């Protein structure tokens, strides 16, 4: 999650209206959680710059409020003493709820009861415009007309406004206590799970996800793996897996299709030079994605040893920051769980992700004859803002060609690398 820190907000009159509520009797200012965006429903108190009892000056930083994408620095709306902090660091507070109170220095301090006592709302007389049919429906369904914003001429409440309120009331209706489902357990979101939820929600909101699939004959990969198993075991003390080979194949395919290795920033698509492949690893707390850096330049032996080390660190919670950042493409393999096909969510800010299913023997028609072949379904999910269907399909087909002809493709890659070294 990317934070833009320390936005100066308290000078904005609209924000001040949310922050400051003078209480004349005790000359105190009630500070509530401000609404920093239209969609904001709550904020997290990230940090208090002052402690209870300390003096504050109007305009100096008082606290930080964290929302989905931004950490905002909120300034003190008035000078005085920070008398009471109502919400501690790390707590999530709904918009409009009290978070702190500032009183004038030297004045008699109010009691907690006086602080928490809600101020009487100002009385504003306003003529309510409502159609006769809308009024009749409101009475029938017991809808509070004062909570409806009219969409008719001059703000008139219409039949459609009331019916919309009826449907919303049905969705938010409270189930009678006798009909409540019995809760077996309440599991709080861990920081890891919460980060996953925030990042993937952001990805699903921002990226235009499109999925294409392709079946791949894994006969040659199975043969290659069998030939290399003992060699990899002897030199790296690990077993060569399909994921190891997929990392190499994807890296080579990206080298031929560099637009895949890109990210969208504003109105620019930036193609990244390094090919760093992330591999999703399931851990008890959720999911982590360690990175195989410069995977296109590493041998299968190096990739296999690298992934073994990263996997062990992931399960032991000892991955370094460098080992989980800087990825340019992600592979998510659920084949070991007998999953045939699925559409993973893009790991932001990357442009695409590859979902890998299980390898299964399936009938295939070849030259008019039915043969049994080991097939795997690859699902490429890409961001349509960056890629169109044709280049995405070309990339997926490149992976297919590499996997179905691994020796010739990898030999071609080695020859290309040698030629490049000779010319530099």
C-alpha positions as CSV (number, residue, x, y, z in Angstrom):
1,X,0.0,0.0,0.0
2,X,1.4,3.4,-1.0
3,X,1.0,6.2,1.5
4,X,1.2,9.9,0.6
5,X,2.3,11.4,3.9
6,X,1.5,14.5,5.7
7,X,-1.2,16.2,3.7
8,X,-1.9,19.6,5.2
9,X,-5.6,19.4,5.8
10,X,-6.5,21.4,8.9
11,X,-6.3,24.7,7.2
12,X,-9.2,23.7,4.9
13,X,-12.4,25.3,6.2
14,X,-14.4,22.2,5.3
15,X,-12.1,19.9,7.3
16,X,-12.1,22.4,10.2
17,X,-15.9,22.1,10.2
18,X,-15.5,18.4,10.9
19,X,-12.6,18.8,13.4
20,X,-13.7,21.6,15.6
21,X,-16.8,21.7,17.8
22,X,-16.5,24.5,20.4
23,X,-18.2,23.8,23.7
24,X,-18.9,27.2,25.2
25,X,-19.4,26.3,28.8
26,X,-15.9,24.8,29.3
27,X,-14.3,26.5,26.2
28,X,-13.2,23.2,24.8
29,X,-12.8,21.9,21.3
30,X,-14.0,18.5,20.4
31,X,-12.0,16.9,17.6
32,X,-13.8,14.2,15.6
33,X,-12.7,11.8,12.9
34,X,-12.9,13.9,9.7
35,X,-14.2,12.7,6.4
36,X,-11.2,13.0,4.2
37,X,-12.8,11.5,1.1
38,X,-16.3,10.9,-0.2
39,X,-16.0,7.2,0.3
40,X,-14.4,7.3,3.7
41,X,-16.3,5.6,6.5
42,X,-13.6,5.4,9.1
43,X,-9.9,6.1,9.7
44,X,-7.1,4.6,11.8
45,X,-5.3,6.7,14.4
46,X,-1.7,6.1,13.2
47,X,0.1,8.4,15.6
48,X,-0.4,11.0,18.3
49,X,2.3,13.8,18.3
50,X,1.1,15.0,21.7
51,X,0.3,13.3,25.0
52,X,-2.6,14.1,27.3
53,X,-1.8,17.2,29.4
54,X,0.7,18.7,26.9
55,X,0.2,22.1,25.4
56,X,-0.6,22.4,21.7
57,X,-0.5,25.4,19.4
58,X,-3.0,26.0,16.6
59,X,-1.6,24.8,13.3
60,X,1.1,22.4,14.7
61,X,0.8,18.6,13.9
62,X,-1.4,16.9,16.3
63,X,-2.1,13.4,14.9
64,X,-1.9,11.2,11.9
65,X,-5.0,9.5,10.4
66,X,-4.5,6.5,8.1
67,X,-7.1,5.7,5.4
68,X,-7.0,3.1,2.6
69,X,-4.4,4.9,0.6
70,X,-3.2,7.9,2.5
71,X,-1.7,8.9,5.8
72,X,-2.9,12.4,6.6
73,X,-1.3,14.7,9.1
74,X,-4.0,16.6,11.0
75,X,-3.1,20.0,12.6
76,X,-4.3,21.3,15.9
77,X,-7.4,23.4,15.2
78,X,-6.9,25.5,18.3
79,X,-4.3,26.4,21.0
80,X,-4.6,25.0,24.5
81,X,-4.1,21.8,26.4
82,X,-4.7,18.3,25.0
83,X,-7.0,17.4,27.8
84,X,-8.3,14.0,26.7
85,X,-7.4,11.4,23.9
86,X,-10.5,9.3,23.3
87,X,-8.9,7.0,20.6
88,X,-5.5,5.4,21.0
89,X,-3.0,4.7,18.3
90,X,-4.0,1.8,16.1
91,X,-7.7,2.1,16.8
92,X,-10.2,2.4,13.9
93,X,-12.7,5.2,14.4
94,X,-15.9,5.9,12.4
95,X,-16.2,9.3,10.7
96,X,-17.7,11.9,13.1
97,X,-16.8,10.0,16.3
98,X,-14.9,11.9,19.0
99,X,-11.1,11.3,19.1
100,X,-9.8,14.1,21.4
101,X,-10.6,17.2,23.3
102,X,-8.5,20.4,23.6
103,X,-9.3,22.9,26.4
104,X,-8.0,26.4,27.1
105,X,-4.9,26.4,29.2
106,X,-5.6,27.3,32.8
107,X,-9.4,26.9,32.5
108,X,-11.4,24.6,34.7
109,X,-11.3,21.2,33.2
110,X,-14.6,19.4,32.2
111,X,-15.5,16.0,33.4
112,X,-15.4,13.0,31.1
113,X,-19.3,12.9,31.3
114,X,-19.4,16.5,30.0
115,X,-17.0,15.7,27.2
116,X,-18.9,12.7,26.0
117,X,-22.3,14.5,26.3
118,X,-23.4,15.1,22.7
119,X,-24.1,18.7,21.8
120,X,-27.6,19.6,20.8
121,X,-27.9,19.7,17.1
122,X,-28.8,23.1,15.6
123,X,-32.5,23.5,14.7
124,X,-32.9,24.3,11.1
125,X,-36.4,24.8,9.8
126,X,-36.8,23.5,6.3
127,X,-40.0,23.0,4.4
128,X,-40.2,19.4,3.3
129,X,-41.4,18.8,-0.3
130,X,-43.0,15.4,-0.9
131,X,-45.4,14.0,-3.3
132,X,-48.7,12.6,-1.9
133,X,-47.9,9.1,-3.1
134,X,-44.4,9.2,-1.6
135,X,-45.9,10.3,1.8
136,X,-48.4,7.5,1.7
137,X,-45.7,4.9,1.0
138,X,-43.5,6.3,3.8
139,X,-46.4,5.9,6.2
140,X,-47.1,2.4,5.0
141,X,-43.5,1.2,5.3
142,X,-42.7,3.4,8.4
143,X,-39.9,5.3,6.6
144,X,-38.4,8.4,8.3
145,X,-38.8,11.1,5.7
146,X,-36.2,13.3,7.4
147,X,-33.5,10.8,6.4
148,X,-34.3,10.9,2.7
149,X,-32.8,13.3,0.2
150,X,-35.3,14.1,-2.5
151,X,-34.3,13.8,-6.1
152,X,-37.3,15.4,-7.6
153,X,-37.7,19.1,-8.7
154,X,-36.5,21.5,-6.0
155,X,-35.5,18.5,-3.8
156,X,-39.0,17.0,-3.7
157,X,-39.1,13.5,-2.2
158,X,-40.6,11.2,-4.9
159,X,-42.1,7.7,-4.9
160,X,-38.8,6.3,-6.2
161,X,-36.9,7.9,-3.3
162,X,-39.2,6.3,-0.7
163,X,-39.0,2.9,-2.5
164,X,-35.2,3.1,-2.6
165,X,-35.2,3.8,1.2
166,X,-37.5,0.8,1.7
167,X,-35.0,-1.5,-0.1
168,X,-32.1,-0.1,1.9
169,X,-34.0,-0.7,5.1
170,X,-34.5,-4.3,4.1
171,X,-30.8,-4.8,3.5
172,X,-29.9,-3.3,6.9
173,X,-32.8,-4.7,8.9
174,X,-31.7,-6.1,12.3
175,X,-32.4,-9.8,12.7
176,X,-34.4,-10.5,15.9
177,X,-32.2,-11.8,18.7
178,X,-33.9,-15.1,18.8
179,X,-33.0,-15.7,15.1
180,X,-29.3,-14.8,15.3
181,X,-26.9,-17.4,14.1
182,X,-24.7,-18.9,16.8
183,X,-21.1,-17.8,16.2
184,X,-18.6,-20.6,16.7
185,X,-15.5,-18.4,16.7
186,X,-14.4,-14.8,15.9
187,X,-11.0,-14.7,14.1
188,X,-9.5,-11.2,14.0
189,X,-7.6,-10.2,10.8
190,X,-3.9,-10.4,11.3
191,X,-1.7,-7.6,10.0
192,X,-0.7,-9.9,7.1
193,X,-4.3,-10.8,6.3
194,X,-5.3,-7.2,6.5
195,X,-2.5,-6.1,4.1
196,X,-3.6,-8.9,1.7
197,X,-7.2,-7.7,1.9
198,X,-6.2,-4.0,1.3
199,X,-3.8,-4.7,-1.6
200,X,-6.1,-7.1,-3.4
201,X,-9.1,-4.9,-2.9
202,X,-7.1,-2.1,-4.4
203,X,-6.1,-4.3,-7.3
204,X,-9.7,-5.4,-8.0
205,X,-10.9,-1.8,-7.8
206,X,-8.2,-0.2,-10.0
207,X,-7.1,-2.9,-12.5
208,X,-9.4,-4.1,-15.3
209,X,-9.0,-7.9,-14.9
210,X,-9.3,-10.0,-18.0
211,X,-8.5,-13.8,-18.0
212,X,-7.4,-16.0,-20.9
213,X,-6.6,-19.7,-20.6
214,X,-4.5,-22.2,-22.6
215,X,-3.8,-25.9,-22.2
216,X,-0.2,-27.0,-22.4
217,X,1.2,-30.4,-23.2
218,X,3.7,-31.1,-20.4
219,X,5.2,-34.3,-21.9
220,X,8.6,-32.8,-22.6
221,X,8.7,-31.0,-19.3
222,X,8.0,-34.3,-17.5
223,X,10.9,-35.8,-19.5
224,X,13.2,-32.9,-18.8
225,X,12.4,-33.0,-15.1
226,X,13.1,-36.7,-14.9
227,X,16.5,-36.2,-16.5
228,X,17.5,-33.3,-14.2
229,X,16.1,-34.6,-10.9
230,X,19.2,-36.4,-9.7
231,X,21.5,-33.6,-11.0
232,X,19.6,-30.9,-9.1
233,X,19.3,-33.1,-6.0
234,X,23.1,-33.7,-6.0
235,X,24.1,-30.1,-6.5
236,X,21.4,-28.1,-4.8
237,X,20.0,-30.7,-2.3
238,X,16.5,-30.0,-3.5
239,X,13.9,-31.6,-5.8
240,X,13.3,-29.9,-9.2
241,X,9.6,-28.8,-9.3
242,X,7.2,-27.8,-12.0
243,X,7.2,-24.3,-10.4
244,X,11.0,-24.0,-10.8
245,X,10.7,-24.8,-14.5
246,X,7.7,-22.4,-14.9
247,X,9.7,-19.5,-13.4
248,X,12.4,-20.0,-16.0
249,X,9.9,-20.4,-18.8
250,X,7.9,-17.3,-17.8
251,X,11.1,-15.3,-17.5
252,X,12.2,-16.3,-21.0
253,X,8.7,-15.5,-22.4
254,X,8.8,-12.0,-20.8
255,X,12.2,-11.4,-22.4
256,X,10.4,-11.9,-25.8
257,X,7.4,-9.9,-24.7
258,X,8.7,-7.0,-22.6
259,X,5.3,-5.2,-22.4
260,X,4.3,-7.8,-19.8
261,X,7.0,-6.6,-17.5
262,X,5.3,-3.2,-17.0
263,X,3.4,-1.0,-14.6
264,X,0.9,1.8,-15.1
265,X,1.8,5.1,-13.4
266,X,-0.6,8.0,-14.2
267,X,-0.9,8.2,-17.9
268,X,2.4,6.3,-18.6
269,X,3.2,2.6,-19.0
270,X,6.7,1.9,-17.7
271,X,8.4,-1.2,-18.9
272,X,10.8,-2.5,-16.3
273,X,14.2,-3.9,-17.3
274,X,14.8,-6.5,-14.6
275,X,12.7,-9.6,-14.8
276,X,11.8,-10.5,-11.2
277,X,9.4,-13.4,-10.8
278,X,7.3,-13.6,-7.6
279,X,6.0,-17.0,-6.5
280,X,2.9,-17.1,-4.2
281,X,3.6,-19.2,-1.1
282,X,0.9,-20.1,1.4
283,X,1.7,-19.6,5.0
284,X,-0.4,-20.0,8.2
285,X,-1.2,-16.2,8.3
286,X,-2.1,-16.0,4.6
287,X,0.1,-15.5,1.6
288,X,3.5,-14.1,0.9
289,X,5.2,-13.6,-2.5
290,X,9.0,-14.0,-2.4
291,X,10.9,-12.9,-5.5
292,X,13.3,-14.6,-7.8
293,X,15.3,-11.7,-9.0
294,X,16.6,-11.6,-12.6
295,X,15.1,-15.0,-13.2
296,X,15.8,-14.9,-17.0
297,X,19.6,-14.8,-16.2
298,X,19.5,-17.8,-13.8
299,X,19.8,-21.5,-14.5
300,X,17.2,-24.0,-13.5
301,X,19.6,-25.2,-10.8
302,X,20.0,-21.6,-9.4
303,X,16.2,-21.0,-9.5
304,X,15.4,-24.3,-7.8
305,X,17.9,-23.6,-5.0
306,X,16.7,-20.0,-4.7
307,X,13.0,-21.0,-4.4
308,X,13.8,-23.7,-1.8
309,X,15.6,-21.1,0.3
310,X,12.8,-18.5,-0.1
311,X,10.1,-21.1,0.7
312,X,11.8,-22.1,4.0
313,X,12.3,-18.5,5.0
314,X,8.6,-17.8,4.2
315,X,7.4,-20.5,6.5
316,X,9.9,-19.4,9.2
317,X,8.9,-15.7,8.9
318,X,12.5,-14.7,8.2
319,X,12.2,-13.2,4.7
320,X,14.0,-9.9,4.3
321,X,12.3,-6.8,2.7
322,X,14.5,-7.2,-0.4
323,X,13.2,-10.8,-0.9
324,X,9.5,-9.7,-1.1
325,X,9.7,-6.4,-2.9
326,X,10.5,-5.5,-6.5
327,X,8.6,-8.2,-8.2
328,X,7.5,-7.6,-11.8
329,X,5.3,-10.7,-12.5
330,X,3.7,-13.3,-10.2
331,X,3.0,-17.0,-10.5
332,X,0.3,-18.6,-8.4
333,X,0.4,-22.4,-8.6
334,X,-2.5,-24.4,-7.0
335,X,-1.8,-27.6,-8.9
336,X,-0.7,-29.4,-5.7
337,X,-4.2,-28.9,-4.4
338,X,-5.8,-30.6,-7.5
339,X,-7.2,-27.4,-8.8
340,X,-7.7,-27.4,-12.6
341,X,-8.1,-23.7,-13.3
342,X,-8.6,-20.4,-11.5
343,X,-8.2,-16.7,-12.0
344,X,-5.9,-15.1,-9.4
345,X,-6.0,-11.4,-8.7
346,X,-3.2,-9.2,-10.1
347,X,-0.5,-8.3,-7.5
348,X,-0.3,-4.4,-7.8
349,X,1.4,-2.6,-9.4
350,X,2.2,-5.4,-11.8
351,X,0.3,-5.8,-15.1
352,X,-0.5,-9.5,-14.9
353,X,-0.3,-12.8,-13.0
354,X,-0.2,-16.5,-14.1
355,X,-2.5,-19.1,-12.5
356,X,-1.3,-22.7,-12.8
357,X,-3.5,-25.7,-12.4
358,X,-2.7,-29.4,-11.8
359,X,-1.0,-31.6,-14.5
360,X,-3.5,-34.3,-15.4
361,X,-3.7,-37.0,-18.1
362,X,-6.4,-36.0,-20.6
363,X,-7.6,-37.3,-24.0
364,X,-6.3,-35.1,-26.9
365,X,-7.1,-35.5,-30.6
366,X,-3.9,-35.5,-32.6
367,X,-3.9,-36.2,-36.4
368,X,-7.3,-37.8,-36.1
369,X,-6.4,-40.1,-33.3
370,X,-7.2,-39.8,-29.6
371,X,-4.1,-39.8,-27.4
372,X,-3.6,-39.4,-23.6
373,X,-1.4,-36.5,-22.8
374,X,-0.4,-34.8,-19.5
375,X,-2.0,-31.4,-19.7
376,X,-2.0,-28.3,-17.5
377,X,-4.2,-25.3,-17.9
378,X,-2.5,-21.9,-17.6
379,X,-4.7,-18.8,-16.8
380,X,-3.2,-15.4,-17.6
381,X,-4.9,-12.6,-15.8
382,X,-3.9,-9.2,-17.2
383,X,-4.8,-5.5,-16.7
384,X,-6.7,-4.4,-19.8
385,X,-5.6,-0.8,-19.1
386,X,-2.1,-1.8,-20.1
387,X,-2.5,-4.9,-22.3
388,X,-4.9,-5.8,-25.1
389,X,-6.0,-9.4,-25.7
390,X,-3.7,-10.0,-28.6
391,X,-0.3,-9.3,-27.0
392,X,-1.5,-11.1,-23.8
393,X,-2.4,-14.2,-26.0
394,X,1.0,-14.0,-27.8
395,X,2.7,-14.0,-24.4
396,X,0.7,-17.0,-23.1
397,X,1.4,-18.8,-26.4
398,X,5.2,-18.1,-26.0
399,X,5.0,-19.8,-22.5
400,X,3.2,-22.7,-24.1
401,X,5.9,-23.0,-26.9
402,X,8.7,-23.0,-24.3
403,X,7.1,-25.6,-22.1
404,X,6.3,-27.9,-25.1
405,X,9.8,-27.5,-26.5
406,X,12.0,-26.7,-23.5
407,X,15.4,-27.9,-24.7
408,X,15.3,-26.0,-28.0
409,X,13.9,-22.8,-26.5
410,X,16.4,-22.7,-23.6
411,X,19.2,-23.5,-26.0
412,X,18.1,-20.6,-28.2
413,X,18.1,-18.3,-25.1
414,X,21.7,-19.4,-24.2
415,X,22.9,-18.8,-27.8
416,X,21.3,-15.4,-27.7
417,X,23.0,-14.6,-24.4
418,X,26.4,-15.8,-25.8
419,X,26.0,-13.6,-28.9
420,X,25.1,-10.6,-26.7
421,X,28.2,-11.1,-24.6
422,X,30.4,-11.3,-27.8
423,X,29.1,-8.0,-29.0
424,X,29.5,-6.1,-25.8
